[in-house]
């Protein structure tokens, strides 16, 4: 979702008024620059365009004095090559990460299951919930 220029300037003025040091505004700018990188998928994800947007992001982060923004730039730098590969192809490991989260959650709440078969059954049930057919609701007769 893109913010219209007039609302963007009003938002930026409110951010700078609320935070005199400009840390929140700097974080917002860093987020927008990173979103510009991800928006390269709209035009096919050309490598030179992705690298140009990353360069702008890194340049801003290097000039910024907020330590969290520096940590964000370090993290993005560590994941830069997978990002560059994922943007043009649209491939990601989001589905497997989602299943991994479900498995870990089920493992945390199923502390009473002592047999591995019951644990596997519970994980399988949780991970296939969306693919199972929903049972039709029964109408109850109120006589």
The first five atom37 places (N, CA, C, CB, O) and aatype in JSON, in Angstrom:
{
  "aatype": [20, 20, 20, 20, 20, 20, 20, 20, 20, 20, 20, 20, 20, 20, 20, 20, 20, 20, 20, 20, 20, 20, 20, 20, 20, 20, 20, 20, 20, 20, 20, 20, 20, 20, 20, 20, 20, 20, 20, 20, 20, 20, 20, 20, 20, 20, 20, 20, 20, 20, 20, 20, 20, 20, 20, 20, 20, 20, 20, 20, 20, 20, 20, 20, 20, 20, 20, 20, 20, 20, 20, 20, 20, 20, 20, 20, 20, 20, 20, 20, 20, 20, 20, 20, 20, 20, 20, 20, 20, 20, 20, 20, 20, 20, 20, 20, 20, 20, 20, 20, 20, 20, 20, 20, 20, 20, 20, 20, 20, 20, 20, 20, 20, 20, 20, 20, 20, 20, 20, 20, 20, 20, 20, 20, 20, 20, 20, 20, 20, 20, 20, 20, 20, 20, 20, 20, 20, 20, 20, 20, 20, 20, 20],
  "atom_mask": [
    [1, 1, 1, 1, 1],
    [1, 1, 1, 1, 1],
    [1, 1, 1, 1, 1],
    [1, 1, 1, 1, 1],
    [1, 1, 1, 1, 1],
    [1, 1, 1, 1, 1],
    [1, 1, 1, 1, 1],
    [1, 1, 1, 1, 1],
    [1, 1, 1, 1, 1],
    [1, 1, 1, 1, 1],
    [1, 1, 1, 1, 1],
    [1, 1, 1, 1, 1],
    [1, 1, 1, 1, 1],
    [1, 1, 1, 1, 1],
    [1, 1, 1, 1, 1],
    [1, 1, 1, 1, 1],
    [1, 1, 1, 1, 1],
    [1, 1, 1, 1, 1],
    [1, 1, 1, 1, 1],
    [1, 1, 1, 1, 1],
    [1, 1, 1, 1, 1],
    [1, 1, 1, 1, 1],
    [1, 1, 1, 1, 1],
    [1, 1, 1, 1, 1],
    [1, 1, 1, 1, 1],
    [1, 1, 1, 1, 1],
    [1, 1, 1, 1, 1],
    [1, 1, 1, 1, 1],
    [1, 1, 1, 1, 1],
    [1, 1, 1, 1, 1],
    [1, 1, 1, 1, 1],
    [1, 1, 1, 1, 1],
    [1, 1, 1, 1, 1],
    [1, 1, 1, 1, 1],
    [1, 1, 1, 1, 1],
    [1, 1, 1, 1, 1],
    [1, 1, 1, 1, 1],
    [1, 1, 1, 1, 1],
    [1, 1, 1, 1, 1],
    [1, 1, 1, 1, 1],
    [1, 1, 1, 1, 1],
    [1, 1, 1, 1, 1],
    [1, 1, 1, 1, 1],
    [1, 1, 1, 1, 1],
    [1, 1, 1, 1, 1],
    [1, 1, 1, 1, 1],
    [1, 1, 1, 1, 1],
    [1, 1, 1, 1, 1],
    [1, 1, 1, 1, 1],
    [1, 1, 1, 1, 1],
    [1, 1, 1, 1, 1],
    [1, 1, 1, 1, 1],
    [1, 1, 1, 1, 1],
    [1, 1, 1, 1, 1],
    [1, 1, 1, 1, 1],
    [1, 1, 1, 1, 1],
    [1, 1, 1, 1, 1],
    [1, 1, 1, 1, 1],
    [1, 1, 1, 1, 1],
    [1, 1, 1, 1, 1],
    [1, 1, 1, 1, 1],
    [1, 1, 1, 1, 1],
    [1, 1, 1, 1, 1],
    [1, 1, 1, 1, 1],
    [1, 1, 1, 1, 1],
    [1, 1, 1, 1, 1],
    [1, 1, 1, 1, 1],
    [1, 1, 1, 1, 1],
    [1, 1, 1, 1, 1],
    [1, 1, 1, 1, 1],
    [1, 1, 1, 1, 1],
    [1, 1, 1, 1, 1],
    [1, 1, 1, 1, 1],
    [1, 1, 1, 1, 1],
    [1, 1, 1, 1, 1],
    [1, 1, 1, 1, 1],
    [1, 1, 1, 1, 1],
    [1, 1, 1, 1, 1],
    [1, 1, 1, 1, 1],
    [1, 1, 1, 1, 1],
    [1, 1, 1, 1, 1],
    [1, 1, 1, 1, 1],
    [1, 1, 1, 1, 1],
    [1, 1, 1, 1, 1],
    [1, 1, 1, 1, 1],
    [1, 1, 1, 1, 1],
    [1, 1, 1, 1, 1],
    [1, 1, 1, 1, 1],
    [1, 1, 1, 1, 1],
    [1, 1, 1, 1, 1],
    [1, 1, 1, 1, 1],
    [1, 1, 1, 1, 1],
    [1, 1, 1, 1, 1],
    [1, 1, 1, 1, 1],
    [1, 1, 1, 1, 1],
    [1, 1, 1, 1, 1],
    [1, 1, 1, 1, 1],
    [1, 1, 1, 1, 1],
    [1, 1, 1, 1, 1],
    [1, 1, 1, 1, 1],
    [1, 1, 1, 1, 1],
    [1, 1, 1, 1, 1],
    [1, 1, 1, 1, 1],
    [1, 1, 1, 1, 1],
    [1, 1, 1, 1, 1],
    [1, 1, 1, 1, 1],
    [1, 1, 1, 1, 1],
    [1, 1, 1, 1, 1],
    [1, 1, 1, 1, 1],
    [1, 1, 1, 1, 1],
    [1, 1, 1, 1, 1],
    [1, 1, 1, 1, 1],
    [1, 1, 1, 1, 1],
    [1, 1, 1, 1, 1],
    [1, 1, 1, 1, 1],
    [1, 1, 1, 1, 1],
    [1, 1, 1, 1, 1],
    [1, 1, 1, 1, 1],
    [1, 1, 1, 1, 1],
    [1, 1, 1, 1, 1],
    [1, 1, 1, 1, 1],
    [1, 1, 1, 1, 1],
    [1, 1, 1, 1, 1],
    [1, 1, 1, 1, 1],
    [1, 1, 1, 1, 1],
    [1, 1, 1, 1, 1],
    [1, 1, 1, 1, 1],
    [1, 1, 1, 1, 1],
    [1, 1, 1, 1, 1],
    [1, 1, 1, 1, 1],
    [1, 1, 1, 1, 1],
    [1, 1, 1, 1, 1],
    [1, 1, 1, 1, 1],
    [1, 1, 1, 1, 1],
    [1, 1, 1, 1, 1],
    [1, 1, 1, 1, 1],
    [1, 1, 1, 1, 1],
    [1, 1, 1, 1, 1],
    [1, 1, 1, 1, 1],
    [1, 1, 1, 1, 1],
    [1, 1, 1, 1, 1],
    [1, 1, 1, 1, 1],
    [1, 1, 1, 1, 1]
  ],
  "atom_positions": [
    [[0.85, -1.17, 0.0], [0.0, 0.0, 0.0], [0.89, 1.23, 0.0], [-0.97, 0.0, 1.22], [1.75, 1.39, 0.87]],
    [[0.7, 2.09, -0.97], [1.49, 3.31, -1.06], [0.71, 4.46, -0.43], [1.85, 3.63, -2.53], [-0.5, 4.59, -0.6]],
    [[1.44, 5.28, 0.28], [0.83, 6.44, 0.94], [0.92, 7.62, -0.02], [1.54, 6.77, 2.31], [1.99, 7.9, -0.57]],
    [[-0.19, 8.33, -0.23], [-0.14, 9.52, -1.09], [0.85, 10.56, -0.54], [-1.56, 10.15, -1.23], [1.04, 10.64, 0.67]],
    [[1.46, 11.35, -1.42], [2.49, 12.3, -0.98], [2.04, 13.27, 0.11], [2.98, 13.08, -2.15], [2.82, 13.58, 1.01]],
    [[0.8, 13.76, 0.04], [0.36, 14.72, 1.06], [0.23, 14.05, 2.42], [-0.99, 15.36, 0.65], [0.57, 14.64, 3.45]],
    [[-0.27, 12.81, 2.44], [-0.37, 12.1, 3.71], [1.0, 11.65, 4.21], [-1.3, 10.89, 3.58], [1.24, 11.58, 5.41]],
    [[1.88, 11.35, 3.27], [3.24, 10.96, 3.65], [3.96, 12.1, 4.35], [4.03, 10.52, 2.41], [4.63, 11.88, 5.36]],
    [[3.83, 13.31, 3.83], [4.49, 14.45, 4.47], [3.86, 14.75, 5.83], [4.42, 15.69, 3.56], [4.57, 15.12, 6.77]],
    [[2.54, 14.6, 5.94], [1.88, 14.82, 7.23], [2.34, 13.78, 8.25], [0.34, 14.76, 7.07], [2.58, 14.1, 9.42]],
    [[2.47, 12.53, 7.81], [2.95, 11.47, 8.7], [4.38, 11.75, 9.14], [2.87, 10.1, 8.0], [4.72, 11.6, 10.31]],
    [[5.21, 12.17, 8.21], [6.61, 12.45, 8.54], [6.71, 13.62, 9.51], [7.41, 12.75, 7.26], [7.54, 13.6, 10.42]],
    [[5.88, 14.65, 9.34], [5.88, 15.78, 10.27], [5.48, 15.33, 11.68], [4.93, 16.88, 9.78], [6.07, 15.77, 12.66]],
    [[4.48, 14.46, 11.77], [4.05, 13.96, 13.08], [5.14, 13.09, 13.72], [2.76, 13.16, 12.95], [5.34, 13.14, 14.93]],
    [[5.83, 12.31, 12.89], [6.92, 11.49, 13.43], [8.05, 12.35, 13.98], [7.46, 10.55, 12.35], [8.58, 12.07, 15.06]],
    [[8.41, 13.37, 13.26], [9.49, 14.24, 13.73], [9.07, 15.07, 14.93], [9.96, 15.16, 12.6], [9.9, 15.4, 15.77]],
    [[7.79, 15.42, 15.02], [7.32, 16.17, 16.18], [7.28, 15.3, 17.42], [5.93, 16.75, 15.91], [7.57, 15.77, 18.52]],
    [[6.94, 14.03, 17.26], [6.85, 13.11, 18.4], [8.22, 12.65, 18.89], [6.01, 11.9, 18.03], [8.38, 12.33, 20.07]],
    [[9.18, 12.63, 18.0], [10.51, 12.14, 18.36], [11.56, 13.16, 17.91], [10.79, 10.75, 17.72], [11.97, 13.17, 16.75]],
    [[12.0, 14.02, 18.82], [12.93, 15.09, 18.42], [14.28, 14.57, 17.92], [13.15, 16.02, 19.58], [14.96, 15.27, 17.16]],
    [[14.69, 13.38, 18.32], [15.98, 12.84, 17.87], [15.87, 12.22, 16.49], [16.49, 11.8, 18.87], [16.89, 11.99, 15.83]],
    [[14.64, 11.93, 16.04], [14.44, 11.41, 14.69], [14.65, 9.92, 14.54], [15.34, 12.11, 13.77], [14.76, 9.42, 13.42]],
    [[14.71, 9.19, 15.65], [14.94, 7.75, 15.55], [13.76, 7.03, 14.88], [15.18, 7.15, 16.94], [13.97, 6.14, 14.06]],
    [[12.55, 7.42, 15.23], [11.37, 6.76, 14.66], [11.25, 7.09, 13.18], [10.08, 7.19, 15.42], [10.95, 6.21, 12.37]],
    [[11.49, 8.32, 12.82], [11.44, 8.71, 11.41], [12.51, 7.99, 10.62], [11.6, 10.24, 11.26], [12.27, 7.58, 9.48]],
    [[13.69, 7.82, 11.19], [14.77, 7.1, 10.51], [14.39, 5.64, 10.31], [16.08, 7.21, 11.31], [14.67, 5.06, 9.26]],
    [[13.77, 5.04, 11.3], [13.34, 3.64, 11.17], [12.27, 3.52, 10.09], [12.79, 3.1, 12.51], [12.27, 2.55, 9.32]],
    [[11.38, 4.49, 10.02], [10.33, 4.48, 9.0], [10.95, 4.6, 7.6], [9.32, 5.61, 9.24], [10.54, 3.9, 6.67]],
    [[11.93, 5.49, 7.46], [12.59, 5.66, 6.16], [13.31, 4.37, 5.76], [13.59, 6.85, 6.21], [13.25, 3.96, 4.61]],
    [[14.01, 3.74, 6.72], [14.7, 2.48, 6.43], [13.72, 1.41, 5.99], [15.49, 2.0, 7.66], [14.0, 0.65, 5.06]],
    [[12.57, 1.36, 6.65], [11.54, 0.38, 6.28], [11.04, 0.64, 4.87], [10.37, 0.43, 7.27], [10.86, -0.3, 4.09]],
    [[10.8, 1.9, 4.53], [10.33, 2.25, 3.2], [11.38, 1.92, 2.13], [9.95, 3.73, 3.13], [11.03, 1.45, 1.05]],
    [[12.64, 2.16, 2.43], [13.7, 1.83, 1.48], [13.8, 0.32, 1.27], [15.06, 2.38, 1.95], [14.05, -0.14, 0.16]],
    [[13.6, -0.43, 2.32], [13.61, -1.89, 2.2], [12.38, -2.38, 1.42], [13.66, -2.55, 3.59], [12.47, -3.33, 0.64]],
    [[11.26, -1.73, 1.63], [10.06, -2.08, 0.84], [10.26, -1.76, -0.63], [8.83, -1.35, 1.38], [9.73, -2.45, -1.49]],
    [[11.02, -0.69, -0.93], [11.34, -0.38, -2.32], [12.12, -1.52, -2.98], [12.15, 0.93, -2.41], [11.93, -1.82, -4.15]],
    [[12.98, -2.15, -2.21], [13.73, -3.3, -2.73], [12.75, -4.42, -3.09], [14.78, -3.81, -1.68], [12.83, -5.01, -4.16]],
    [[11.82, -4.69, -2.18], [10.87, -5.78, -2.42], [9.87, -5.45, -3.52], [10.14, -6.1, -1.14], [9.3, -6.35, -4.13]],
    [[9.65, -4.17, -3.79], [8.74, -3.77, -4.86], [9.31, -4.03, -6.24], [8.39, -2.3, -4.72], [8.6, -3.88, -7.24]],
    [[10.57, -4.4, -6.31], [11.17, -4.7, -7.61], [10.49, -5.89, -8.29], [12.66, -4.98, -7.46], [10.62, -6.07, -9.49]],
    [[9.77, -6.69, -7.52], [9.04, -7.82, -8.11], [7.95, -7.34, -9.05], [8.43, -8.7, -7.01], [7.58, -8.05, -9.98]],
    [[7.43, -6.15, -8.83], [6.37, -5.61, -9.69], [6.83, -5.45, -11.13], [5.89, -4.28, -9.16], [6.02, -5.57, -12.06]],
    [[8.12, -5.17, -11.32], [8.65, -4.96, -12.67], [9.53, -6.1, -13.13], [9.43, -3.66, -12.71], [10.36, -5.92, -14.03]],
    [[9.38, -7.27, -12.54], [10.12, -8.44, -13.01], [11.38, -8.74, -12.23], [10.47, -8.26, -14.42], [12.03, -9.76, -12.49]],
    [[11.75, -7.92, -11.3], [12.91, -8.19, -10.46], [14.23, -8.18, -11.19], [12.74, -9.49, -9.79], [14.98, -9.16, -11.13]],
    [[14.53, -7.11, -11.89], [15.8, -6.99, -12.6], [16.94, -6.83, -11.59], [15.77, -5.8, -13.59], [16.84, -6.04, -10.65]],
    [[18.01, -7.58, -11.79], [19.12, -7.59, -10.82], [19.71, -6.2, -10.6], [20.22, -8.53, -11.28], [19.98, -5.83, -9.46]],
    [[19.92, -5.44, -11.66], [20.54, -4.11, -11.49], [19.63, -3.18, -10.69], [20.87, -3.49, -12.86], [20.1, -2.35, -9.92]],
    [[18.31, -3.34, -10.89], [17.37, -2.51, -10.14], [17.37, -2.89, -8.66], [15.95, -2.64, -10.73], [17.34, -2.02, -7.79]],
    [[17.4, -4.19, -8.38], [17.44, -4.67, -7.0], [18.7, -4.18, -6.31], [17.36, -6.22, -6.94], [18.64, -3.68, -5.19]],
    [[19.84, -4.3, -6.98], [21.11, -3.86, -6.39], [21.14, -2.34, -6.17], [22.29, -4.29, -7.28], [21.71, -1.87, -5.19]],
    [[20.53, -1.58, -7.1], [20.45, -0.13, -6.93], [19.63, 0.24, -5.7], [19.84, 0.51, -8.19], [20.02, 1.12, -4.93]],
    [[18.5, -0.43, -5.51], [17.66, -0.15, -4.34], [18.36, -0.59, -3.05], [16.3, -0.88, -4.47], [18.27, 0.08, -2.03]],
    [[19.07, -1.71, -3.1], [19.83, -2.14, -1.93], [20.93, -1.14, -1.6], [20.44, -3.53, -2.16], [21.19, -0.86, -0.43]],
    [[21.58, -0.6, -2.63], [22.63, 0.39, -2.4], [22.05, 1.63, -1.69], [23.28, 0.8, -3.74], [22.67, 2.16, -0.77]],
    [[20.87, 2.07, -2.12], [20.23, 3.22, -1.44], [19.93, 2.9, 0.01], [18.94, 3.61, -2.17], [20.15, 3.72, 0.9]],
    [[19.42, 1.68, 0.25], [19.11, 1.24, 1.62], [20.37, 1.22, 2.47], [18.45, -0.16, 1.61], [20.38, 1.76, 3.58]],
    [[21.45, 0.6, 1.96], [22.69, 0.52, 2.73], [23.31, 1.89, 2.97], [23.68, -0.37, 2.01], [23.87, 2.15, 4.03]],
    [[23.22, 2.78, 1.97], [23.77, 4.13, 2.12], [23.05, 4.88, 3.24], [23.66, 4.91, 0.8], [23.69, 5.53, 4.07]],
    [[21.72, 4.78, 3.26], [20.96, 5.44, 4.33], [21.32, 4.84, 5.69], [19.44, 5.3, 4.07], [21.55, 5.58, 6.65]],
    [[21.37, 3.51, 5.77], [21.67, 2.86, 7.04], [23.06, 3.21, 7.55], [21.53, 1.36, 6.91], [23.26, 3.35, 8.76]],
    [[24.03, 3.35, 6.64], [25.39, 3.7, 7.04], [25.46, 5.12, 7.58], [26.35, 3.54, 5.87], [26.25, 5.41, 8.48]],
    [[24.63, 6.01, 7.04], [24.63, 7.4, 7.49], [23.81, 7.6, 8.76], [24.1, 8.29, 6.4], [23.92, 8.63, 9.42]],
    [[22.99, 6.63, 9.08], [22.1, 6.75, 10.24], [22.83, 6.39, 11.52], [20.86, 5.85, 10.07], [23.69, 5.5, 11.53]],
    [[22.49, 7.08, 12.6], [23.15, 6.84, 13.88], [22.35, 5.94, 14.81], [23.43, 8.15, 14.56], [22.75, 5.72, 15.95]],
    [[21.21, 5.43, 14.35], [20.38, 4.56, 15.17], [20.95, 3.14, 15.11], [18.88, 4.58, 14.68], [21.05, 2.57, 14.03]],
    [[21.34, 2.56, 16.26], [21.99, 1.25, 16.23], [21.11, 0.13, 15.68], [22.43, 0.87, 17.62], [21.62, -0.78, 15.02]],
    [[19.81, 0.19, 15.92], [18.93, -0.86, 15.42], [18.87, -0.87, 13.89], [17.53, -0.67, 15.98], [18.72, -1.93, 13.29]],
    [[18.99, 0.28, 13.28], [18.99, 0.35, 11.82], [20.28, -0.25, 11.27], [18.82, 1.81, 11.33], [20.27, -0.9, 10.22]],
    [[21.37, -0.04, 11.97], [22.63, -0.7, 11.59], [22.52, -2.21, 11.68], [23.78, -0.21, 12.46], [23.03, -2.92, 10.82]],
    [[21.84, -2.71, 12.73], [21.64, -4.16, 12.87], [20.74, -4.68, 11.76], [21.02, -4.49, 14.25], [20.96, -5.78, 11.24]],
    [[19.72, -3.9, 11.38], [18.85, -4.29, 10.28], [19.66, -4.41, 8.98], [17.7, -3.29, 10.1], [19.5, -5.36, 8.22]],
    [[20.52, -3.44, 8.73], [21.35, -3.48, 7.52], [22.29, -4.69, 7.54], [22.17, -2.17, 7.39], [22.53, -5.3, 6.5]],
    [[22.82, -5.03, 8.7], [23.68, -6.21, 8.81], [22.9, -7.48, 8.49], [24.29, -6.29, 10.22], [23.4, -8.36, 7.79]],
    [[21.69, -7.57, 9.0], [20.85, -8.74, 8.74], [20.49, -8.83, 7.26], [19.57, -8.7, 9.58], [20.57, -9.9, 6.67]],
    [[20.1, -7.71, 6.67], [19.77, -7.71, 5.24], [21.0, -8.07, 4.42], [19.23, -6.33, 4.81], [20.88, -8.78, 3.42]],
    [[22.16, -7.6, 4.83], [23.39, -7.92, 4.12], [23.69, -9.41, 4.18], [24.55, -7.13, 4.7], [24.15, -10.0, 3.2]],
    [[23.43, -10.02, 5.33], [23.67, -11.46, 5.47], [22.72, -12.27, 4.59], [23.51, -11.88, 6.93], [23.08, -13.35, 4.12]],
    [[21.52, -11.76, 4.36], [20.51, -12.47, 3.57], [20.36, -11.86, 2.17], [19.17, -12.45, 4.29], [19.37, -12.11, 1.49]],
    [[21.32, -11.07, 1.74], [21.19, -10.36, 0.47], [21.08, -11.3, -0.73], [22.37, -9.44, 0.28], [20.19, -11.12, -1.56]],
    [[21.94, -12.28, -0.84], [21.9, -13.17, -2.0], [20.6, -13.97, -2.07], [23.09, -14.12, -1.97], [20.0, -14.05, -3.15]],
    [[20.13, -14.58, -0.96], [18.82, -15.24, -1.06], [17.69, -14.28, -1.42], [18.49, -15.91, 0.26], [16.75, -14.66, -2.13]],
    [[17.77, -13.03, -0.94], [16.75, -12.04, -1.31], [16.78, -11.75, -2.8], [16.95, -10.73, -0.52], [15.75, -11.69, -3.46]],
    [[17.99, -11.57, -3.33], [18.13, -11.26, -4.75], [17.62, -12.42, -5.61], [19.6, -10.95, -5.1], [17.07, -12.2, -6.69]],
    [[17.79, -13.63, -5.13], [17.26, -14.79, -5.86], [15.75, -14.92, -5.71], [17.94, -16.06, -5.38], [15.07, -15.33, -6.65]],
    [[15.22, -14.57, -4.55], [13.79, -14.75, -4.29], [12.94, -13.69, -4.97], [13.52, -14.73, -2.8], [11.81, -13.97, -5.36]],
    [[13.45, -12.48, -5.13], [12.64, -11.4, -5.69], [12.21, -11.69, -7.13], [13.42, -10.07, -5.64], [11.02, -11.58, -7.43]],
    [[13.13, -12.07, -8.05], [12.65, -12.33, -9.41], [11.86, -13.63, -9.56], [13.81, -12.36, -10.36], [10.97, -13.72, -10.4]],
    [[12.18, -14.63, -8.75], [11.5, -15.92, -8.92], [10.19, -16.0, -8.14], [12.4, -17.04, -8.48], [9.28, -16.73, -8.54]],
    [[10.09, -15.26, -7.05], [8.9, -15.33, -6.22], [8.88, -16.54, -5.31], [7.69, -15.32, -7.08], [7.88, -16.8, -4.63]],
    [[9.97, -17.3, -5.28], [10.04, -18.5, -4.45], [10.45, -18.12, -3.03], [11.02, -19.52, -5.04], [11.27, -17.23, -2.82]],
    [[9.87, -18.81, -2.06], [10.27, -18.6, -0.68], [10.03, -19.88, 0.11], [9.49, -17.41, -0.05], [9.41, -20.82, -0.39]],
    [[10.53, -19.91, 1.31], [10.33, -21.07, 2.17], [9.27, -20.76, 3.23], [11.66, -21.48, 2.85], [9.28, -21.35, 4.31]],
    [[8.37, -19.87, 2.92], [7.36, -19.44, 3.89], [6.47, -20.6, 4.33], [6.51, -18.33, 3.31], [6.12, -20.7, 5.51]],
    [[6.1, -21.47, 3.41], [5.22, -22.58, 3.77], [5.92, -23.53, 4.74], [4.77, -23.34, 2.51], [5.33, -23.94, 5.74]],
    [[7.16, -23.88, 4.44], [7.87, -24.8, 5.35], [8.13, -24.15, 6.7], [9.21, -25.26, 4.72], [8.09, -24.82, 7.73]],
    [[8.4, -22.84, 6.71], [8.58, -22.14, 7.99], [7.27, -22.11, 8.78], [9.09, -20.7, 7.74], [7.28, -22.22, 10.01]],
    [[6.16, -21.98, 8.09], [4.87, -22.01, 8.76], [4.6, -23.37, 9.39], [3.76, -21.66, 7.79], [4.12, -23.45, 10.53]],
    [[4.89, -24.43, 8.65], [4.72, -25.77, 9.21], [5.66, -26.01, 10.38], [4.94, -26.84, 8.13], [5.29, -26.63, 11.37]],
    [[6.88, -25.5, 10.26], [7.85, -25.64, 11.35], [7.33, -24.95, 12.62], [9.21, -25.04, 10.94], [7.49, -25.48, 13.72]],
    [[6.71, -23.79, 12.46], [6.15, -23.09, 13.61], [5.02, -23.9, 14.23], [5.64, -21.71, 13.19], [4.92, -23.98, 15.46]],
    [[4.17, -24.5, 13.4], [3.06, -25.31, 13.92], [3.6, -26.52, 14.68], [2.15, -25.78, 12.77], [3.11, -26.83, 15.77]],
    [[4.59, -27.2, 14.11], [5.17, -28.38, 14.77], [5.76, -28.0, 16.12], [6.25, -29.01, 13.88], [5.55, -28.72, 17.1]],
    [[6.48, -26.91, 16.18], [7.06, -26.48, 17.46], [5.98, -26.11, 18.47], [8.01, -25.29, 17.25], [6.1, -26.42, 19.65]],
    [[4.94, -25.45, 18.0], [3.85, -25.07, 18.9], [3.15, -26.31, 19.45], [2.84, -24.17, 18.17], [2.88, -26.39, 20.65]],
    [[2.86, -27.27, 18.59], [2.22, -28.5, 19.03], [3.11, -29.23, 20.02], [1.88, -29.4, 17.83], [2.63, -29.78, 21.01]],
    [[4.4, -29.24, 19.76], [5.34, -29.88, 20.68], [5.35, -29.22, 22.05], [6.74, -29.87, 20.1], [5.49, -29.89, 23.07]],
    [[5.21, -27.9, 22.07], [5.22, -27.19, 23.36], [3.95, -27.45, 24.16], [5.37, -25.69, 23.13], [4.0, -27.58, 25.38]],
    [[2.82, -27.54, 23.48], [1.57, -27.71, 24.23], [1.22, -29.18, 24.48], [0.44, -27.05, 23.5], [0.29, -29.47, 25.23]],
    [[1.96, -30.1, 23.86], [1.64, -31.53, 23.99], [2.59, -32.22, 24.96], [1.69, -32.22, 22.63], [3.05, -33.33, 24.69]],
    [[2.88, -31.58, 26.06], [3.85, -32.16, 26.99], [3.36, -33.45, 27.63], [4.18, -31.17, 28.07], [4.18, -34.17, 28.2]],
    [[2.07, -33.78, 27.57], [1.54, -34.99, 28.17], [1.69, -36.23, 27.3], [0.1, -34.79, 28.5], [1.54, -37.35, 27.79]],
    [[1.98, -36.04, 26.01], [2.13, -37.2, 25.13], [3.51, -37.82, 25.32], [1.91, -36.8, 23.65], [4.53, -37.16, 25.15]],
    [[3.51, -39.1, 25.67], [4.79, -39.77, 25.91], [5.2, -40.64, 24.74], [4.71, -40.61, 27.17], [6.38, -40.96, 24.59]],
    [[4.25, -41.03, 23.91], [4.6, -41.89, 22.79], [4.79, -41.05, 21.53], [3.52, -42.97, 22.56], [4.0, -40.15, 21.26]],
    [[5.85, -41.34, 20.77], [6.11, -40.56, 19.55], [4.97, -40.67, 18.53], [7.41, -41.03, 18.91], [4.73, -39.73, 17.78]],
    [[4.28, -41.81, 18.49], [3.18, -41.98, 17.54], [2.05, -40.97, 17.82], [2.64, -43.42, 17.6], [1.5, -40.39, 16.89]],
    [[1.72, -40.77, 19.09], [0.69, -39.79, 19.43], [1.14, -38.38, 19.07], [0.34, -39.86, 20.93], [0.34, -37.56, 18.62]],
    [[2.41, -38.1, 19.28], [2.95, -36.78, 18.92], [2.87, -36.57, 17.4], [4.41, -36.63, 19.4], [2.44, -35.51, 16.95]],
    [[3.28, -37.58, 16.62], [3.21, -37.47, 15.16], [1.77, -37.29, 14.69], [3.82, -38.71, 14.5], [1.49, -36.5, 13.79]],
    [[0.86, -38.03, 15.31], [-0.55, -37.94, 14.94], [-1.08, -36.53, 15.21], [-1.37, -38.98, 15.71], [-1.82, -35.98, 14.39]],
    [[-0.71, -35.98, 16.33], [-1.18, -34.63, 16.67], [-0.6, -33.57, 15.73], [-0.81, -34.29, 18.13], [-1.3, -32.65, 15.32]],
    [[0.68, -33.7, 15.38], [1.31, -32.77, 14.44], [0.67, -32.9, 13.07], [2.84, -33.02, 14.34], [0.36, -31.89, 12.43]],
    [[0.46, -34.12, 12.61], [-0.18, -34.35, 11.31], [-1.57, -33.72, 11.28], [-0.27, -35.86, 10.99], [-1.96, -33.1, 10.29]],
    [[-2.32, -33.87, 12.36], [-3.66, -33.3, 12.42], [-3.59, -31.77, 12.35], [-4.38, -33.74, 13.72], [-4.39, -31.14, 11.66]],
    [[-2.65, -31.18, 13.06], [-2.53, -29.72, 13.07], [-2.08, -29.18, 11.72], [-1.54, -29.27, 14.16], [-2.54, -28.12, 11.3]],
    [[-1.2, -29.89, 11.02], [-0.68, -29.4, 9.76], [-1.62, -29.62, 8.58], [0.64, -30.05, 9.47], [-1.48, -28.97, 7.54]],
    [[-2.56, -30.54, 8.71], [-3.48, -30.79, 7.6], [-4.87, -30.22, 7.87], [-3.58, -32.28, 7.33], [-5.82, -30.58, 7.18]],
    [[-4.99, -29.37, 8.83], [-6.29, -28.83, 9.22], [-7.0, -28.13, 8.07], [-6.12, -27.85, 10.37], [-8.21, -28.31, 7.9]],
    [[-6.3, -27.36, 7.28], [-6.93, -26.6, 6.2], [-7.33, -27.5, 5.03], [-6.0, -25.51, 5.7], [-8.25, -27.18, 4.28]],
    [[-6.65, -28.64, 4.88], [-6.95, -29.5, 3.75], [-8.08, -30.49, 4.04], [-5.71, -30.26, 3.33], [-8.6, -31.12, 3.12]],
    [[-8.46, -30.62, 5.3], [-9.55, -31.53, 5.64], [-10.89, -30.88, 5.36], [-9.47, -31.93, 7.12], [-11.04, -29.66, 5.43]],
    [[-11.84, -31.7, 5.04], [-13.19, -31.18, 4.78], [-13.84, -30.78, 6.09], [-14.06, -32.24, 4.04], [-13.66, -31.44, 7.12]],
    [[-14.57, -29.72, 6.04], [-15.27, -29.25, 7.22], [-16.58, -30.04, 7.33], [-15.54, -27.7, 7.15], [-17.34, -30.14, 6.37]],
    [[-16.81, -30.58, 8.5], [-18.04, -31.35, 8.7], [-19.24, -30.42, 8.64], [-18.01, -32.1, 10.05], [-19.2, -29.29, 9.15]],
    [[-20.29, -30.9, 8.01], [-21.49, -30.07, 7.92], [-22.11, -29.94, 9.3], [-22.52, -30.66, 6.91], [-22.14, -30.89, 10.08]],
    [[-22.6, -28.76, 9.58], [-23.19, -28.52, 10.9], [-24.56, -29.17, 10.97], [-23.29, -27.01, 11.2], [-25.32, -29.18, 10.01]],
    [[-24.84, -29.69, 12.12], [-26.14, -30.36, 12.32], [-27.14, -29.34, 12.84], [-26.01, -31.56, 13.31], [-26.83, -28.49, 13.67]],
    [[-28.32, -29.45, 12.33], [-29.39, -28.59, 12.83], [-30.02, -29.29, 14.02], [-30.44, -28.27, 11.73], [-30.31, -30.49, 13.98]],
    [[-30.23, -28.55, 15.03], [-30.86, -29.12, 16.2], [-32.33, -28.72, 16.22], [-30.15, -28.68, 17.49], [-32.69, -27.58, 15.94]],
    [[-33.13, -29.67, 16.54], [-34.57, -29.41, 16.6], [-34.93, -28.92, 17.99], [-35.38, -30.69, 16.23], [-34.69, -29.61, 18.98]],
    [[-35.49, -27.76, 18.07], [-35.92, -27.21, 19.36], [-37.43, -27.42, 19.46], [-35.55, -25.68, 19.49], [-38.22, -26.54, 19.14]],
    [[-37.8, -28.59, 19.91], [-39.23, -28.92, 20.01], [-39.79, -28.62, 21.36], [-39.46, -30.37, 19.68], [-40.98, -28.84, 21.61]]
  ]
}
